[in-house]
Amino acid sequence: MVNIMAFNIWNNPHVDIYALLRPILFLVEPETAHALVIKALQRGLGPHETLNENDPILKTKLFGLDFNNPIGLAAGFDKDAEAVNGSLDIGFGFAEFGCVTPLPQPGNPKPRVFRIPTASAVITRMGANSRGTEIFARNLQAWKNSPDRIKRPVGANLSHNKNSSDEIGDLRTSLQRISPFVDFVTISLSRPNQKGNRDPLPKEDMIALLSKFTKIRDELAPNLPIIAKMSIDSNEDQQADTASVTLNAGIQGLMIGGTSSSRPSNVPRNLVDEPGGLSGPPIFGPSTRILSNMYKLTGGKLPLIGNGGISSGADAYEKIRSGASLIQLYSALIFKGPGIVTNINKELAALLRIDGFNSISEAVGANHR
């Protein structure tokens, strides 16, 4: 009965439910509001994309996986994979959960999330808070064994514990426990710095990390795609190094996005010096320029996932034309609500047709041709 009621409420074309809920959610501390959203999605109190069948033009295949549409949920939204079905039900073509660490860890002290409504942006310094691999794996296993499971590609973002002296050992522990329940895994090519942002790894460290991790993958889950994630704060030399390393590392994809240490002029003065990573529309331009450059540096030979500031179909389309085969978002959900996913898919399908494309794959990298 709860699911049926939610289904009817969210899909009423005459009422913008999130427009009514957002002022209430914004009255409470961001993490508390987020926890309420996760609980609602667990209980099926969210939109149900089944009313809005995806346009066939949006279907794509990558890493041997079928994607109903190219719009994915970014890591960080559901760190412990508590609401897998509820998240996918919004309309995403795939989802990435985590980051997850082998042992539980609380992350950084609160407050550690700051909304910027004037820019539809967020500053975060979560510190890789996680309930640990065991709970994460149990949640995914329960989802995979559920008779009402939504069958879309699902991935896990793996990380090591903050005080661990064995990063590779931590990644092995998580991969061994989680690999039966996911379709891909992601690992970061950057590490947290003292201000809560992320610094790109030196070339030698990238080589070592990917070499060791691919060997572990080959041993534990030979067919599981690995996607490396690079920082959008990388300079030109670091971008060239990343392209060179990843092309030869035996991984299946590269994700460009996440958060940035930059503070554009539309960030309020009271938050300019707040440590953490910035996400949302202010980083759309920088992240897309790096995506475009990485497409050129890799010669289009390595599938790219575009992340950073996407809040419309036009944004997603620009990422695709710049070289992305798949897209991820998160911050836009905070300010525009879950209905944005369906809207982006509809806009994207229309834009593809306007330019004469018959599929997502035809449009990938179009700006470079």
VOPAGU-2260 file (C-alpha; in pm, 1 decimal, decimal comma):
REM VOPAGU-2260
SITE   aa  ch    i         X         Y         Z
SITE  MET   A    0       0,0       0,0       0,0
SITE  VAL   A    1     285,3     240,1      83,6
SITE  ASN   A    2     448,9     182,2    -255,1
SITE  ILE   A    3     122,1     236,4    -441,9
SITE  MET   A    4      59,3     565,0    -259,5
SITE  ALA   A    5     413,2     686,0    -330,8
SITE  PHE   A    6     375,0     581,4    -693,9
SITE  ASN   A    7      61,6     795,3    -732,8
SITE  ILE   A    8     194,8    1099,9    -547,4
SITE  TRP   A    9     531,4    1128,3    -723,8
SITE  ASN   A   10     392,3    1073,0   -1069,0
SITE  ASN   A   11     114,5    1330,8   -1049,9
SITE  PRO   A   12     198,0    1567,1   -1342,0
SITE  HIS   A   13      11,0    1853,0   -1174,9
SITE  VAL   A   14     209,0    1855,8    -849,3
SITE  ASP   A   15     582,1    1907,4    -799,0
SITE  ILE   A   16     621,1    1707,7    -479,4
SITE  TYR   A   17     986,8    1793,6    -429,0
SITE  ALA   A   18     916,5    2166,1    -463,0
SITE  LEU   A   19     688,9    2124,4    -161,7
SITE  LEU   A   20     930,7    1905,0      36,3
SITE  ARG   A   21    1255,0    2093,8     -28,9
SITE  PRO   A   22    1185,0    2392,7     205,7
SITE  ILE   A   23    1114,3    2145,4     484,9
SITE  LEU   A   24    1427,1    1939,5     416,2
SITE  PHE   A   25    1638,8    2255,5     401,3
SITE  LEU   A   26    1523,0    2351,8     751,0
SITE  VAL   A   27    1727,6    2066,4     895,2
SITE  GLU   A   28    2099,8    1996,9     890,9
SITE  PRO   A   29    2210,1    1853,0     551,8
SITE  GLU   A   30    2318,3    1511,8     677,9
SITE  THR   A   31    1996,7    1467,4     873,8
SITE  ALA   A   32    1792,8    1558,7     566,7
SITE  HIS   A   33    1994,7    1314,3     359,0
SITE  ALA   A   34    1936,0    1033,8     608,3
SITE  LEU   A   35    1561,5    1099,9     586,6
SITE  VAL   A   36    1577,1    1072,2     207,4
SITE  ILE   A   37    1761,6     738,7     226,3
SITE  LYS   A   38    1501,9     606,4     472,4
SITE  ALA   A   39    1221,7     715,7     239,9
SITE  LEU   A   40    1382,1     541,6     -57,2
SITE  GLN   A   41    1428,0     225,5     150,5
SITE  ARG   A   42    1054,0     220,6     208,1
SITE  GLY   A   43     961,5     281,7    -153,9
SITE  LEU   A   44     851,4     639,9     -88,9
SITE  GLY   A   45    1009,7     777,9    -403,0
SITE  PRO   A   46     934,4     808,6    -773,6
SITE  HIS   A   47     888,8     492,4    -977,3
SITE  GLU   A   48    1049,0     522,7   -1317,1
SITE  THR   A   49     838,5     241,0   -1456,9
SITE  LEU   A   50     581,3     504,5   -1556,2
SITE  ASN   A   51     843,0     674,4   -1771,5
SITE  GLU   A   52     991,8     409,5   -1997,6
SITE  ASN   A   53    1328,9     520,4   -2131,3
SITE  ASP   A   54    1355,1     613,5   -2495,5
SITE  PRO   A   55    1531,6     334,0   -2693,0
SITE  ILE   A   56    1780,1     591,6   -2825,6
SITE  LEU   A   57    1926,7     613,3   -2473,6
SITE  LYS   A   58    2020,7     246,5   -2447,7
SITE  THR   A   59    2391,7     173,5   -2458,6
SITE  LYS   A   60    2635,3    -110,4   -2392,8
SITE  LEU   A   61    2967,0     -68,1   -2213,7
SITE  PHE   A   62    3204,8    -298,0   -2022,8
SITE  GLY   A   63    2986,2    -585,5   -2147,2
SITE  LEU   A   64    2691,8    -437,8   -1952,9
SITE  ASP   A   65    2356,4    -314,7   -2083,8
SITE  PHE   A   66    2247,3      31,3   -1972,4
SITE  ASN   A   67    1884,0     136,5   -2008,8
SITE  ASN   A   68    2006,7     496,8   -2015,7
SITE  PRO   A   69    2347,8     659,9   -1958,3
SITE  ILE   A   70    2257,2     859,3   -1645,5
SITE  GLY   A   71    2399,8     712,3   -1326,1
SITE  LEU   A   72    2391,1     785,1    -956,1
SITE  ALA   A   73    2732,3     891,1    -827,0
SITE  ALA   A   74    2903,7     743,6    -522,9
SITE  GLY   A   75    2843,3     926,9    -196,9
SITE  PHE   A   76    2464,2     935,7    -217,7
SITE  ASP   A   77    2414,0     593,2     -60,4
SITE  LYS   A   78    2740,5     503,1     106,5
SITE  ASP   A   79    2621,3     176,7     260,1
SITE  ALA   A   80    2396,0      51,3     -22,9
SITE  GLU   A   81    2090,1      80,8     198,1
SITE  ALA   A   82    1842,4     184,6     -72,2
SITE  VAL   A   83    1956,9      20,1    -394,7
SITE  ASN   A   84    1612,7     -43,2    -542,1
SITE  GLY   A   85    1480,1     294,0    -428,8
SITE  SER   A   86    1773,9     473,5    -589,6
SITE  LEU   A   87    1745,8     288,8    -919,6
SITE  ASP   A   88    1368,6     338,9    -919,2
SITE  ILE   A   89    1423,7     713,5    -962,3
SITE  GLY   A   90    1517,6     639,7   -1322,6
SITE  PHE   A   91    1893,1     593,2   -1320,5
SITE  GLY   A   92    2048,2     363,3   -1577,9
SITE  PHE   A   93    2308,1     250,8   -1323,5
SITE  ALA   A   94    2431,3     338,6    -976,3
SITE  GLU   A   95    2756,4     347,2    -782,6
SITE  PHE   A   96    2744,1     292,5    -406,4
SITE  GLY   A   97    3003,0     369,4    -139,4
SITE  CYS   A   98    3271,9     455,9     -82,1
SITE  VAL   A   99    3308,4     153,1     138,6
SITE  THR   A  100    3599,9      68,9     367,1
SITE  PRO   A  101    3679,2    -275,8     513,8
SITE  LEU   A  102    3622,4    -162,8     872,6
SITE  PRO   A  103    3361,5      86,8     989,2
SITE  GLN   A  104    3486,7     441,9    1034,0
SITE  PRO   A  105    3304,4     759,4    1138,4
SITE  GLY   A  106    3465,4    1000,0     894,1
SITE  ASN   A  107    3538,8    1363,4     975,0
SITE  PRO   A  108    3377,8    1556,8    1260,5
SITE  LYS   A  109    3048,1    1730,9    1190,0
SITE  PRO   A  110    2943,3    1965,9    1040,9
SITE  ARG   A  111    3093,5    1837,3     718,0
SITE  VAL   A  112    2827,3    1919,3     456,6
SITE  PHE   A  113    2740,7    2276,2     354,1
SITE  ARG   A  114    2467,0    2371,8     109,7
SITE  ILE   A  115    2507,6    2669,7    -123,5
SITE  PRO   A  116    2151,1    2733,3    -247,9
SITE  THR   A  117    2248,7    3041,9    -450,0
SITE  ALA   A  118    2474,0    2823,5    -666,0
SITE  SER   A  119    2287,2    2491,5    -627,9
SITE  ALA   A  120    2618,6    2360,0    -497,6
SITE  VAL   A  121    2755,2    2173,8    -196,5
SITE  ILE   A  122    3083,3    2163,4      -4,7
SITE  THR   A  123    3160,0    1830,1     161,1
SITE  ARG   A  124    3439,8    1681,5     368,6
SITE  MET   A  125    3291,2    1351,4     476,5
SITE  GLY   A  126    3620,5    1173,1     537,5
SITE  ALA   A  127    3509,4     838,7     388,5
SITE  ASN   A  128    3253,8     758,5     654,7
SITE  SER   A  129    3142,0     396,9     615,8
SITE  ARG   A  130    2967,6     124,4     810,8
SITE  GLY   A  131    3217,9    -119,4     666,4
SITE  THR   A  132    3238,0    -389,7     403,8
SITE  GLU   A  133    3031,7    -650,1     588,8
SITE  ILE   A  134    2717,2    -437,8     617,4
SITE  PHE   A  135    2765,6    -304,3     264,2
SITE  ALA   A  136    2791,4    -658,4     124,5
SITE  ARG   A  137    2489,0    -782,1     321,3
SITE  ASN   A  138    2278,8    -497,0     185,9
SITE  LEU   A  139    2382,7    -571,1    -172,8
SITE  GLN   A  140    2328,1    -943,2    -125,9
SITE  ALA   A  141    1977,2    -883,8       8,9
SITE  TRP   A  142    1903,6    -662,0    -292,1
SITE  LYS   A  143    2040,3    -914,7    -539,9
SITE  ASN   A  144    1834,7   -1195,4    -385,4
SITE  SER   A  145    1517,5    -987,1    -374,3
SITE  PRO   A  146    1236,8   -1099,0    -609,4
SITE  ASP   A  147    1155,2    -735,4    -690,6
SITE  ARG   A  148    1515,7    -640,7    -768,6
SITE  ILE   A  149    1556,4    -373,2   -1034,3
SITE  LYS   A  150    1812,6    -513,0   -1276,1
SITE  ARG   A  151    2042,8    -227,3   -1365,5
SITE  PRO   A  152    2425,9    -222,9   -1343,9
SITE  VAL   A  153    2544,1    -154,2    -989,1
SITE  GLY   A  154    2896,5     -69,5    -878,0
SITE  ALA   A  155    3092,8     -19,0    -559,0
SITE  ASN   A  156    3346,6     251,1    -483,9
SITE  LEU   A  157    3625,2      91,3    -278,7
SITE  SER   A  158    3856,7     271,9     -39,9
SITE  HIS   A  159    4097,5     188,6     239,7
SITE  ASN   A  160    4058,7     269,9     606,8
SITE  LYS   A  161    4203,0     602,4     713,0
SITE  ASN   A  162    4452,2     456,7     959,9
SITE  SER   A  163    4536,6     149,2     754,9
SITE  SER   A  164    4897,8      75,7     664,8
SITE  ASP   A  165    4794,7    -166,2     389,8
SITE  GLU   A  166    4585,2       7,7     122,6
SITE  ILE   A  167    4606,8    -282,6    -122,4
SITE  GLY   A  168    4516,8    -531,4     149,1
SITE  ASP   A  169    4209,0    -323,5     231,5
SITE  LEU   A  170    4102,3    -316,8    -132,2
SITE  ARG   A  171    4147,1    -694,8    -153,2
SITE  THR   A  172    3932,3    -747,4     157,0
SITE  SER   A  173    3646,7    -539,7      17,5
SITE  LEU   A  174    3668,9    -680,2    -335,2
SITE  GLN   A  175    3661,2   -1039,3    -213,0
SITE  ARG   A  176    3347,1    -978,9      -6,9
SITE  ILE   A  177    3160,6    -751,2    -247,7
SITE  SER   A  178    3247,7    -875,3    -597,8
SITE  PRO   A  179    2968,2   -1139,0    -620,1
SITE  PHE   A  180    2705,2    -865,6    -588,1
SITE  VAL   A  181    2828,5    -585,6    -818,0
SITE  ASP   A  182    2881,0    -530,6   -1189,4
SITE  PHE   A  183    3186,4    -302,7   -1160,8
SITE  VAL   A  184    3414,1    -144,5    -902,6
SITE  THR   A  185    3576,6     197,0    -886,2
SITE  ILE   A  186    3894,0     306,4    -711,6
SITE  SER   A  187    4039,7     653,6    -673,4
SITE  LEU   A  188    4359,8     781,6    -831,9
SITE  SER   A  189    4386,3    1053,2    -567,6
SITE  ARG   A  190    4426,8    1065,7    -194,5
SITE  PRO   A  191    4279,9    1297,6      71,1
SITE  ASN   A  192    4494,1    1591,6     172,3
SITE  GLN   A  193    4500,4    1767,7     506,8
SITE  LYS   A  194    4229,3    2015,6     402,8
SITE  GLY   A  195    3977,7    1747,4     314,9
SITE  ASN   A  196    4018,4    1772,4     -62,9
SITE  ARG   A  197    4192,6    1517,9    -286,0
SITE  ASP   A  198    4538,6    1532,6    -439,9
SITE  PRO   A  199    4614,5    1336,4    -760,7
SITE  LEU   A  200    4854,8    1047,6    -710,6
SITE  PRO   A  201    5204,2    1075,8    -861,9
SITE  LYS   A  202    5250,4     870,2   -1179,2
SITE  GLU   A  203    5457,7     601,1   -1007,2
SITE  ASP   A  204    5193,5     555,7    -737,2
SITE  MET   A  205    4916,7     528,0    -997,6
SITE  ILE   A  206    5111,3     258,0   -1180,2
SITE  ALA   A  207    5171,1      64,0    -859,2
SITE  LEU   A  208    4811,1      92,0    -739,5
SITE  LEU   A  209    4652,0     -17,0   -1067,5
SITE  SER   A  210    4906,0    -291,7   -1128,0
SITE  LYS   A  211    4846,1    -447,1    -786,4
SITE  PHE   A  212    4470,8    -402,6    -793,7
SITE  THR   A  213    4422,5    -551,1   -1140,3
SITE  LYS   A  214    4616,9    -857,9   -1028,8
SITE  ILE   A  215    4383,6    -893,4    -731,1
SITE  ARG   A  216    4082,3    -851,1    -958,7
SITE  ASP   A  217    4219,1   -1113,0   -1200,0
SITE  GLU   A  218    4253,5   -1353,4    -908,7
SITE  LEU   A  219    3922,6   -1289,6    -730,3
SITE  ALA   A  220    3680,5   -1170,3    -999,3
SITE  PRO   A  221    3840,1   -1201,3   -1345,8
SITE  ASN   A  222    3553,8   -1050,6   -1544,6
SITE  LEU   A  223    3471,1    -760,1   -1314,2
SITE  PRO   A  224    3529,9    -419,5   -1480,1
SITE  ILE   A  225    3757,7    -175,3   -1297,6
SITE  ILE   A  226    3693,8     196,5   -1336,7
SITE  ALA   A  227    3958,7     437,4   -1208,1
SITE  LYS   A  228    3847,6     777,5   -1084,0
SITE  MET   A  229    4061,8    1087,2   -1138,8
SITE  SER   A  230    4043,0    1428,0    -973,5
SITE  ILE   A  231    3920,5    1728,9   -1169,6
SITE  ASP   A  232    4186,7    1931,2    -989,9
SITE  SER   A  233    4455,2    1756,7   -1198,7
SITE  ASN   A  234    4685,3    1985,9   -1394,6
SITE  GLU   A  235    4788,2    1923,4   -1757,3
SITE  ASP   A  236    5094,7    1716,3   -1667,3
SITE  GLN   A  237    4890,9    1504,7   -1427,6
SITE  GLN   A  238    4623,9    1454,2   -1691,9
SITE  ALA   A  239    4886,2    1334,6   -1939,5
SITE  ASP   A  240    5028,7    1097,6   -1678,7
SITE  THR   A  241    4683,3     963,1   -1597,2
SITE  ALA   A  242    4606,8     899,7   -1964,4
SITE  SER   A  243    4937,1     719,3   -2016,9
SITE  VAL   A  244    4897,2     503,3   -1706,8
SITE  THR   A  245    4532,6     409,1   -1749,2
SITE  LEU   A  246    4567,1     318,3   -2116,1
SITE  ASN   A  247    4821,7      55,3   -2020,1
SITE  ALA   A  248    4681,2     -59,8   -1687,6
SITE  GLY   A  249    4431,8    -323,5   -1799,1
SITE  ILE   A  250    4134,0    -135,8   -1657,8
SITE  GLN   A  251    3803,5     -89,9   -1836,3
SITE  GLY   A  252    3717,9     277,1   -1783,4
SITE  LEU   A  253    3812,3     615,1   -1642,1
SITE  MET   A  254    3582,9     843,0   -1444,6
SITE  ILE   A  255    3643,2    1218,3   -1453,9
SITE  GLY   A  256    3468,9    1414,7   -1183,8
SITE  GLY   A  257    3396,5    1419,7    -816,2
SITE  THR   A  258    3457,1    1738,4    -620,4
SITE  SER   A  259    3697,8    2030,4    -650,4
SITE  SER   A  260    3902,4    2244,1    -412,6
SITE  SER   A  261    3822,5    2549,6    -626,3
SITE  ARG   A  262    3606,3    2831,0    -491,0
SITE  PRO   A  263    3443,2    3029,0    -775,3
SITE  SER   A  264    3301,7    3376,6    -718,8
SITE  ASN   A  265    2947,6    3247,4    -660,6
SITE  VAL   A  266    3056,0    3067,1    -342,7
SITE  PRO   A  267    2952,6    3291,0     -47,4
SITE  ARG   A  268    3229,4    3455,0     153,0
SITE  ASN   A  269    3136,7    3267,5     468,1
SITE  LEU   A  270    3205,8    2936,4     290,4
SITE  VAL   A  271    3507,3    3026,8      76,4
SITE  ASP   A  272    3752,8    2912,7     343,3
SITE  GLU   A  273    3550,1    2608,4     445,4
SITE  PRO   A  274    3768,0    2301,0     375,4
SITE  GLY   A  275    3624,5    2032,2     152,0
SITE  GLY   A  276    3527,8    1949,4    -203,3
SITE  LEU   A  277    3290,8    2162,5    -407,9
SITE  SER   A  278    3027,2    1994,1    -624,1
SITE  GLY   A  279    2740,8    2118,0    -839,7
SITE  PRO   A  280    2708,4    2358,0   -1136,9
SITE  PRO   A  281    3017,4    2569,8   -1048,3
SITE  ILE   A  282    3242,2    2277,2   -1143,8
SITE  PHE   A  283    3060,1    2182,6   -1464,2
SITE  GLY   A  284    3289,2    2387,3   -1688,4
SITE  PRO   A  285    3622,8    2277,3   -1538,3
SITE  SER   A  286    3522,1    1910,5   -1517,3
SITE  THR   A  287    3397,9    1909,1   -1877,4
SITE  ARG   A  288    3718,5    2069,1   -2006,0
SITE  ILE   A  289    3924,9    1799,5   -1833,7
SITE  LEU   A  290    3691,3    1530,8   -1968,2
SITE  SER   A  291    3741,8    1667,0   -2319,8
SITE  ASN   A  292    4117,6    1673,2   -2276,8
SITE  MET   A  293    4124,0    1318,5   -2140,5
SITE  TYR   A  294    3926,9    1200,5   -2443,3
SITE  LYS   A  295    4192,0    1353,6   -2667,3
SITE  LEU   A  296    4480,1    1218,7   -2459,3
SITE  THR   A  297    4337,1     866,2   -2462,3
SITE  GLY   A  298    4239,8     886,7   -2829,1
SITE  GLY   A  299    3889,6     771,8   -2743,5
SITE  LYS   A  300    4031,6     425,4   -2666,5
SITE  LEU   A  301    3928,8     417,1   -2299,7
SITE  PRO   A  302    3559,6     461,7   -2209,3
SITE  LEU   A  303    3506,9     773,0   -1996,5
SITE  ILE   A  304    3242,0     851,1   -1736,6
SITE  GLY   A  305    3161,2    1220,8   -1697,3
SITE  ASN   A  306    3078,4    1361,7   -1356,1
SITE  GLY   A  307    3061,5    1712,8   -1217,4
SITE  GLY   A  308    2786,1    1974,0   -1215,0
SITE  ILE   A  309    2526,6    1802,7   -1435,1
SITE  SER   A  310    2175,9    1938,4   -1379,9
SITE  SER   A  311    2005,1    1924,5   -1721,4
SITE  GLY   A  312    1979,5    1723,6   -2040,0
SITE  ALA   A  313    2194,9    1986,3   -2211,9
SITE  ASP   A  314    2467,1    1934,5   -1949,6
SITE  ALA   A  315    2459,8    1558,0   -1998,5
SITE  TYR   A  316    2468,4    1600,0   -2376,3
SITE  GLU   A  317    2770,6    1830,3   -2357,0
SITE  LYS   A  318    2954,3    1572,0   -2145,5
SITE  ILE   A  319    2874,7    1303,6   -2403,9
SITE  ARG   A  320    2982,1    1519,7   -2696,7
SITE  SER   A  321    3302,4    1597,2   -2504,1
SITE  GLY   A  322    3383,2    1227,0   -2471,8
SITE  ALA   A  323    3174,0    1064,6   -2197,5
SITE  SER   A  324    3006,6     731,8   -2266,4
SITE  LEU   A  325    2819,2     745,2   -1935,0
SITE  ILE   A  326    2718,5    1025,3   -1697,4
SITE  GLN   A  327    2689,5    1051,4   -1320,2
SITE  LEU   A  328    2520,3    1304,4   -1092,3
SITE  TYR   A  329    2437,1    1355,5    -726,7
SITE  SER   A  330    2422,0    1722,6    -618,5
SITE  ALA   A  331    2140,1    1803,2    -861,6
SITE  LEU   A  332    1913,7    1568,3    -664,6
SITE  ILE   A  333    1952,4    1791,6    -360,2
SITE  PHE   A  334    1832,4    2106,6    -531,0
SITE  LYS   A  335    1601,8    1978,6    -806,5
SITE  GLY   A  336    1474,3    1654,3    -660,2
SITE  PRO   A  337    1451,0    1302,6    -802,1
SITE  GLY   A  338    1235,0    1406,2   -1097,0
SITE  ILE   A  339    1543,2    1557,6   -1257,1
SITE  VAL   A  340    1659,1    1213,6   -1374,7
SITE  THR   A  341    1354,0    1155,6   -1593,4
SITE  ASN   A  342    1374,5    1515,0   -1719,7
SITE  ILE   A  343    1740,9    1475,6   -1816,4
SITE  ASN   A  344    1668,7    1152,8   -2002,3
SITE  LYS   A  345    1384,2    1311,9   -2198,5
SITE  GLU   A  346    1590,6    1620,9   -2286,0
SITE  LEU   A  347    1889,7    1409,1   -2381,9
SITE  ALA   A  348    1685,5    1190,4   -2615,7
SITE  ALA   A  349    1545,5    1499,7   -2786,9
SITE  LEU   A  350    1890,4    1656,8   -2829,4
SITE  LEU   A  351    2031,9    1338,3   -2981,5
SITE  ARG   A  352    1756,4    1333,1   -3240,7
SITE  ILE   A  353    1790,2    1703,0   -3322,0
SITE  ASP   A  354    2154,9    1643,2   -3416,7
SITE  GLY   A  355    2072,1    1330,0   -3616,0
SITE  PHE   A  356    2222,7    1070,0   -3382,2
SITE  ASN   A  357    2062,5     728,9   -3348,5
SITE  SER   A  358    2234,3     628,6   -3025,0
SITE  ILE   A  359    2448,3     749,1   -2735,8
SITE  SER   A  360    2756,8     579,8   -2879,5
SITE  GLU   A  361    2727,0     779,1   -3203,4
SITE  ALA   A  362    2738,2    1107,5   -3007,9
SITE  VAL   A  363    3034,8    1022,3   -2783,4
SITE  GLY   A  364    3321,7    1260,7   -2863,2
SITE  ALA   A  365    3126,6    1441,6   -3133,9
SITE  ASN   A  366    3292,0    1772,2   -3037,0
SITE  HIS   A  367    3624,7    1627,5   -3148,5
SITE  ARG   A  368    3511,7    1532,5   -3499,0
